[in-house]
Amino acid sequence: MTPHDYRSRFTEWDRRSWVRAKPHRDSPFTAGAHYFSPELCPLSACPPVRAAPRHVREAVLVHSLYLHLEFTVQLEMGPVNEICALLRSPRFLPWLPAGMKDDVLRIYTDEAGHAEMSNTLKNAVAAETGVVPVEHRPRFLGALAALYSAELPAYRPLVKLFFAIVSETLITGTLTRLPKDPSVQAAVRELAQDHAADEGRHHAFFRALFELLWPRMPVPLRRKVGVLLPRVIHAFLWPDEPALVRVLATMPEHFADPAAVVAGLAASPACRDAVLRNAAPTLRMFRDNGVFDDPVLAAAFADAGLPGRTG
C-alpha cells in the first residue's frame, strides 16, 4: 500500500458517527436481565462463581461491565487519543496522506464520545444496582508504562503508536457478541452496538496505517518494535487479574481465596483460547504484511503463545 492508495472510511462520518448523528440511548433497565453476557465474563466460568447464589453471580456480571467500561474510558482518553493527537502533528510521520491526518481528528472525536458514553452508563448502572465499582487501574496502562519507560525517548512515540494500532485492530467478543445477546440489558447492548459501528471504521484506518508504516521501517527498527508486539497483545487481552481479585474480594463470604480463583482462571486453556480468538484479526494483519516472515519476530510470537504462521 502507498499513501496514494488511502481511501477514507469517514466520508459519511457526519451521518454515521455515534457522537455526530446518533442520540444518547435511554432504554430503561429491565428486571431479570443481565448487565453483561455470562459467556463473555471469564469469572462466570470459574467453579466457585458458578456455585454461588444467583445474586452473587449477577453482581459479578455487573462488575464485569464496570471493568469493560472503565477499560474503554482509560483506553480512549489515554493511549488512543494521545496517538491521534500525535498523528495529527505535521512533524510526526509527515509523509502520511493529508486525508489520514484529517481522519485522526474524527477518530479523536469518536473516542472521546465512547469514553463519555461508557462513563455515563457506568454511573447509571451503579445508581440502578447499588453495586459499587472497585477502584483499579486497568492493567494495560501498567504494561504500556513499562514498555514506554524501558525505551530511549526517541523510540517512545513508536511504542505508543503500535500500542494504539494493536488496540484498534483487535476485535473482541465484547463488541461483536455482546450486542447480540438478548439476555443482556438493552442499554448495554445498544452501547456496545454503537461503539462497534464506529470501531469498524477505526479498525480500517489503523490497519491502513500499519500497511503504510511497516514496509517503510528498516529491518532493525521492525525487530525492535516487533518483539514488543506480543506483550502489547497480552496487555489488552489477558484477564486483568488484579482487578478480578478485587471484584471477588468484595464478596468475602462467598470467595475465601479470590487470588486462587483468578489464578485458576488464568491457567485455564479457555483463557489462552480466548486470547488467540480475539487476537486473530491483528495476527492476520501482521501475517498479511510479512511480519512473520522475519524468523526473529515469528519466534517472539510463538514463544508468547501467539503463533503467527498458521490460522
N, C-alpha and C positions, 0 to 999 in steps of 0.2 A: 504494500500500500504506500502511496506517495501523498504528500499534502494536497495535491490537486484532486485526489480521489475522494476526499472527505465529503460526505453527504450528511447534512444536518438532519437529526430526528426531531428537531424543535421548530419546524416551520409552522406547525399548528399549536404551538405551546400556549398561546393565549386562550385557545379553545379547549385544550385537553388537560393542562396542568391543574392539579388539585387546588393549589394556592391561588391560581388566577381565575378559574372558571367554576369550581365546584363549591357548593355551600358546606358549612360545617354540618356534620351528621348529628342528629339529635334523637336517634332511636332510643326508646326507653329500655331500661334493663328488665329482663323477664325472670320471674321466679323459677328456679329449677334449671336454668341454662348455665352451662359452664362459662367461666371467664377466660378460659384458654383450652385448647384442644388437648385431651389426655394423651393422644398419640404423639404430640409434639413436645410433651413435657417429660424430660428424662427421668425425673424423680417419680413420676407415676408408675414407671415400670419396676421400681425397687420394691422387693417383697415387704419391707416394713411399712411403706406407704400404701401399698395395695391392701395390706391387712388393717389399716387404720380406719376409724369411723368415717362415714361419708363427709361430715362437716370438716374433718381434717383434710381429707383428700381435696375437697373444694378449696380450702384455704391455700393448699399447696398450689393449686392452679391459679388462684388469684396472685400469689407471689410470683409465679412463673410469668404471668402477664406483666407485672411490675418490672421484673428483670428485663424483659424484652423491651418494654417502653423506655426504661432508663438507658439501656444499651443504645437505643435509637437516638435519644436526645444527646447523649455524650458523643456518639459517633458523628452525627450530622453536624453538630455545632463545633466539634473538635476537628479531628484529622481531615474529614472530607471537605468541610468549608474552608479550613485553613489551606488546603491544597488548591481549592478553587480560586481563592484569593491570590495564591502564588502563580497559578497558571495564567491568570488574567494580566499579570505584570508583563510589560513589553520586554523586560530583561530576562525573563525565565522562559527557556525554550522559545526564543524569538522566531524560529522558523515554522512554528505551528500555524496552520491556516487561520486567517482572521475570523472565519466562521466558528472555529473551535474556541477562540478567545472570547467571542460573543456568547457562545453557548454555556461557558462555565458560569456566567452570571445568572443564566436561567436555572442551572443546576443549583447554584448557591441559594437562590430564592426558594426553589423546591425544598431543599434540605432544611432550611430554616422553618418552612411550613411543616415539614414532617416532625421536626422537634417540637414545635408548638402543639400540633395535633396529638402527639404522644403524651406530652405533659398534661394537656387538658383531660385526656381520657384517664390517665393515671389518677388525677385528682378526683375525677367523677367516680371512679370505681372505689377509691378509698372512702369517699363520702357515703356511697351506697352500701358497702360491705362492712365497714368498720375495721377491715384488716389493714394494719399499719405496715407500710413498706419497710423493709430492712435497710439500714444505712450500709452502703457498699460503694466501692469504686470498681466499675467494670474491669475485668482482668485484662482486656485488650489494651487499656490505657497504660497499664504497667508494662506490658510487653513492648508497646511502642516506645515508651520512655527508655527501656533497657536497650533496645536496638539503636535508638537515636543517640543516646549518650555514649555508646560504645564506638561511634564513628567520629572521624575528624569533621570539623564544621563544614568543610567543602562537600562532604557526602551526605550530610543530614537532610537536605531538601529531597534528595533522591530516595532516601529511606521513607520519608513521609509520603512521597509521591507514589511509590509502589505499594505502600500500605493502603493508600486510598484506592489504587487500581484493583488490588485484591478485594477490598471490601465491597466495591461497586460491581464486581463481576461475579461474585458468589451469588447463587440463587438458593436461598434457604427455604425449607418447608414452611416456615412461619409466613412467608409472603405468598407461596404458591398453594399451600394446602389449608391454611387457617381460614381463608375466605370461603372455602367450600364445605366447611364442617358445620352442618345445620344444628349441632348440639351446642354451639358456642353463641354467646350473646351477639345479637345483630350489630350492636355498636362496635364491638371488637372486630367482627368480620368486615364491616364496612370500612373501618380504618385500614385494615390490612389490604383490602382490595384497592383503595385509593392510593395507598403507599406503593403497592406493587405496580400499578399502572405507570406511575412516574418513574419507578426504578427500572422499568423496561427500557426507557429512553436513556437513562443514566448508564445502564449496562452497555448499550450500544456505543455510547460516547467513549467510555473508558476502555472498551475493547479496541475501538479505533485508535485511541491514544496509544495503547500498548503496541499495536501493529505499526504505528509510525515510529515510536520511540525505540523499540528493541533492536531493529536492524541498524540503527544509527549508532548504537553504543559499541565501542571497541570490546573485543573479547575479554580482556582483563576486567573491565567495568561490569560486563554482563555477569561474569563469575562472582564478582564482589557482591553485586546485588542479588544474583540468582540463588546463592546459597542461603540467603536470608528468607527467601520466599516460603519455604515450608514452615518456618517459625511464624510467619505472618498468617498463613492459613490456619494454623493451630490456634493462634491468638484469637481469631474470630470464631472458630467452630468448636473448639474443645469446650466442654462444660465449664462454667465459671464456678469451680469447686469452692472457693472461699464464700461466694455469695450463697451457694446452695447449702453449705453448712450453716450459715447464718439463718437461712429460712427455717431449716429443721430445728435449730436451737430455739426458735420462738415457741416451740411446742414440746417442751422437755418431758411432759407427762406421757407423750406418745413416742418420742425418739430419744432414748437414753444416750446414744452414741452417734450423733449426727455425722461426725467425721468418718466413722466406719461405713455408714450407709453411702456416703458420697464416694468414698474410696472404692467401694464395690461397684458403683455405677461407672466410675472412670476406668475400671479394669475390665469392663464387660465388652464382649465382641460387638454388642449393639451400639456401644458408644463409638467404637472405631468405624463401624459400618456407616453410622450417621455422618461422621466427618467426611468419609470418602464420597458419600452420596451428595452432600451439599457442596463439596469442593469440585465436583465433576465439571461444571461449566468453566471454572477458572483453569483447571488442569487441561481441559480441552483447548482453551485459548493458548496456553503455553505450548502444548503439543503442536498445534497448528502453525505456530510461529517459530518452531525449531528449538525451543528451549531445551528439550530433552535430547537433542542431537549432540549436545555437549556432554560427554561422559561424566565430567565433574558434577554438573548440575543434575543429571539423571541419578547419579549415586546419592546426592544430597537428598533428593526427594524420596528415593527408595528407602534410605536409612530412616526417614521420618515417617515411614508407613504410607507414603503417598506416591505409589508407582505411577510414573508418567507415560510410560511407553505402551501401556495397554488401556483398554476400556474406551 
